[in-house]
Amino acid sequence: SCSPPVGSPKGESTGQAMEFPSFKEEGKSALKRFLTRELFDQLKDVTTSRGVGLKDITNSGVQNPDSSIGVYLGDEESYTAFGALVNPMIEEYHKGYKVT
């Protein structure tokens, strides 16, 4: 069984409204490169059936701008729920791999 996201009791989203993150200029994470305002607006209210939301999967990358990727998916469903964000990241990281 999957563990709930850190800071999220019983797998529920933190419930706090999320604002578009401001990234430090020197940050080079995949999250900074791929999370556009448009994509943020599309995904900010999405949650998986276990309650994992965009804030849960991006918190580490926002808090640690020196991270190379910046995303930790909270459950299996996150791969599809947040696919618009994470699929291009996966394809870039695993050069030659195409998410289908």
Buried (B, 14 or more C-beta within 10 A) or exposed (E): EEEBBEEBEEBBBBEEEBEEBEBEEEBEBBBBBBBEEEBBEBBBEBBBEBBBBBBBBBBBBBEEBEBEBBBBBBBEBBBEBBEBBBBBBBEEEEEEEEEE
